[in-house]
């Protein structure tokens, strides 16, 4: 091989790959690899990571070992390189005996320049010994974030790579990933033992991608948003958090006539690989999948990526969203945000972060169930049933992974069965001797929780460019806003018409209600105090309970918009948030709403409020509203109506005496049911909605007495 300084990299790039230019940072990475340096490279999805290790390998005389987690990705890259005449080989579990013999023959010939290997191959000592017979110039590790327990896709098999590299004489190592925060980068470097690595973090900004967050109230709105994007773009990926949602969304799209394929953990490995390959081959326009789908996907015409539910972290979100627009043409990345979806991610965090006590309990249970040969054949779900307390099966699975990683158990395949057996490697040791780092386990859970909070902050972000937020999260600075995200495009939307007088008044009334429900901390500043739901109820005059009931009922804006349908008000609030007139603050686990500076200008200065008024639900008439209010009493007899009015008068007197709002005693509907059912005892009254033990003891006796008096008269 000529000296690195003598190589014309652009000529070699054109000769081997047919490209006429490098992408950002590629040439510098290629040069560093040929100089034998250790590297840690962070390039976004579609940034051209694979070329960075392929070109140096094909310009070298020795072997470059490429570690990749996906068989489909390896096969795709190998097929493309072989099509260019490159001497490359691959080892994976789905190869036939003949294919393995061909791979070994190419290696033994000394002509092989690139060997693709899955990380689990390093479980076998024999494989490592076979590699020692060859000259290895370098290791390239793709998806290197899988090395870090702080990363979003930790895979225990990757942890063997550091020892394997040292056993092979410590050749230079280049670690590649699309998403890694500074903490994850440090963890990758430490686990691999990188020596003074060159760190390249570049190209996070994707100028052709429009990042959008759509606030939705439920499944119907989500499916409508999906159908709109599919109708506009046709080709894309939809990520769901669970198998159930994958099936639901796939079925909905199929009914609409879309070309759609599903991918989730309930499918066996062959079926998942077939689904991914058929999508890559463009047999289907849309893939609906859980988050395991797409690593290494190289389909250039993906025009949209939809996150149907909240992802677990900004890292996962950006890697998945980055699979759109790899051809450089415009593409859309839309996250459908409903705050309730965080519960699913909290379930996953619980399952991914078992406590040290649970891991010890799982090991103790394995000891008790193992046979004389110290082995047992049991699924994770069945093992979970043997634990003393009901446990998330996902947490049991994670515990087994940790026990495997520290060398106390071994997992093995069972021929002819979709089941893995467990072998105890230290059957004489008790669970109290397990080398567990309680503090590290707690810290990992804490970091996972912080990542979830970070992606929620991203969804609630309403004061700047979304791409800038992402760049800042990954430690890269932006020179200017993207101009394409929902924030950038909403600031000056020429298609929005001016509001009518009634619409402008409605916007200011809503903003006034938000201000009244906030804590004023200056002439033009408010601090969030209540959530959106509570504020809407206040504007509609809905009676509430709790310690704040009296405060809310006495506000001048209480009931101000009682003539407006709830659905319309919810839509107005979403528009005000989208257009940055309102912002959401997180307090512990609650989303609290208050004004932005833009909202303050509308409220205090009368600045025009530009919303997409034509897409909001129509206003319902005051007559229909009043009609609805009267329904609850319209079915009462004349006698019961008189009793209802007597009970209301009693409630008014009690409330006045105590100095509290009347509805804090009993709601109108509760009084309707008291008048209709006429209970004679506390036990009978407890069957009525709105009467619990506390109110039964404190409030009910006076009302039962009034009912008895009515019966006597």
Phi, psi and omega in degrees: 000133177295162176301148183303324183288343181270354185273131171269100188296323181294320177298317180294323178299316180290320181296317187272317188250344180083006179274148182257355177204155174275152168278172183306129174075350184299314184297318179296322180293317178301315180297315180299321180294318180291337176279357176081023180272152169281140183227149168233111189244126176242105176234143183290164174305130183087004182275357177087039181294319187298323179297331183295333176255339179289315183297311177301323180297317183283349175261003183251168181260341180263198185255134171255122178266123180251120179261123182221142186276349186240126179298317182300319179296314181298313181299320181296313181294321180295317179299317180295316181293320177296326177296337177266004178084014183279141178279091183232157180217167181213143172242122173208169191287343183265005180288148172280168178300320180296318179296323178293320178297321178297319178297314180296321180296319179295319178297314182293335180288342182082002182272342185292133180250333181229126176239115178270132185220139172280147185299331182291345177298334182282001171292330185270120179298327181298324179294317179298319179296322180294326179292332182295343181280354185242154176281115181254115181281326184192160171250135171241124184246110179274156182053047188294345177297341177295346178285336191259128175291347175271352179282173185270355183217051184298132178230115185304327181301333179294335183292343178284345189293324180300313178294321180297318180296318178294322179294336180264016175091014177055058173292165178302147184233135173237120181255129184240139175206158178266336184217115176204122174286168178306323180296316180294321178300316179298321181293319178299312181299317181293315182294327180271349183067038181297140184257109179044058188290148168281123182256120178244112176242112188207155168071027179294326182292130177244097190294338183269357183260134176255111181270126182224145173239122179252120178280123184234152184262348181182187185298321183299315179295323179298311181296324177296319179295318178300313182296325177296314182292319178298317179297328182278318190252333177075312189247124179181186181236136176242118181264129175241156184279334187226159177302318182301317180289324176303312182295320181294313181292320179300315180297318180298316181290321179298322178295333178276358179092011180284152175272101192226144176230148183253157179207121178201171185292345178283348177273150177285169187302319180295319181294320178295317180295320179297318180299315181294318181295321181290327175292316179296329179279003177067028173283338178231148180275327189231136171247127174252121194210159167280176192289349178291342184281138167108348180297118181087002179299130181235052176259117192281339188262023176288111187267343177210152168231123178248131169262105184293333178224169181298124173286172187276344184196161174298326179299310180298317181299311187289324178295316181289316179298328182292353177282355175272149170063035180290348177273000179088352178279160182302142178210160185240138177237109186241128177253122180269106191257121169230123188302331181295340181293345180298335181299324178297316180292326176295324176297318179294321178297317177300317181289331181273353187225067177294148177286164177299324179297319179293318179299319178295321179295319178298317181293318179298322178292320177299318178301318183288333184265342185293148177278189182295334178274010178063030178233157173210148178248103186208133175288163179299318180298319179291322177298319180301327180291338180273353180286152184295335179233152178299129188224143174302117181304330178297322178292326176295315179299317178296321178299318178298319177299319179293318178296325176292317184295325181271003172083021180264338174224165177226138178258141181219151179283146177252113183305133176080003182226145175275068187204141175248134178273167180234131179242127178279123182268342179225063188295344180270353180264139180271167184295336180292344180267358181301131180278074182256138178261092183305318183296318180293321178298317179294322181294320179298317178298318180299319180291322176298321178294322178294324177294322177297317177298326181293317181290331174292320177299321177300317180294325182273353184298122183224016185236020179179175183298134181290322178296321176300319179300315181296313180300317180297321180299321182270008174082020179242138183265149179250145180274334181201158178299157185288331181079002185236339184288174182297328178292310184297320183282341182274345185292322178223090181256104184292345183276351181277125178281161176290146180286155171287172178300319180295321180291318177298318179297317179300316180299316181292326177294318177297313180297324177296319178298320178295317180298317180297329181270004177253171178258119182284129182237014179175182181296326185230022184229140177229149178249132183298141181228329182232161177276169183300316182300318180293322181292318178298317178300320179297314180297329180275353180076026179280126180291137181234173178240180180101177186293337183267001186303315181296317179300313184295315184294337182267001178289148179293339181267001180294120181079007183301326182243039181295341181273358182265138175295144181300319182298322179293316179297319178300319179293321178297317179299317180298318178296318179297324176291314182300321183269013175065033170269337176233155176226155178251130175251145177263126175236109189055248181247019183249145176260115183249144189246140174205186186274147166267175177298326178295320177293324179298321180295323177293317184290312188269330186248356179074019178301144182298135180261107183269104174237167176275073188299328185290342181262359180280150177302149180293150178285136176275150183290153177298325181299315182293329178294313181295323178300319180297320181296329185278349184300322188295338180249353187292336182269359179284145174290168180299320180295316181289329176296319177298319178295319178302315180294325177295318179294322178296319179295320177297317179299319179299317181295316180297317181295319179295321180295323181271346181074037180233160176297147184300324185291345178286347176278294174213146174286158178304317183298325177295320178294324177301313182290327175297318181292326183279317185274334180047060179295146180260340183229166177298318181301318178294320182291332180295346178282349183271134179299133179100357178241112176249180182305319183296311180290329178299321181280322188272315189257326194295321185308316180299322183285324175296322178296318179297321179295319179295320178297322180294320180294322182292323183281000000 
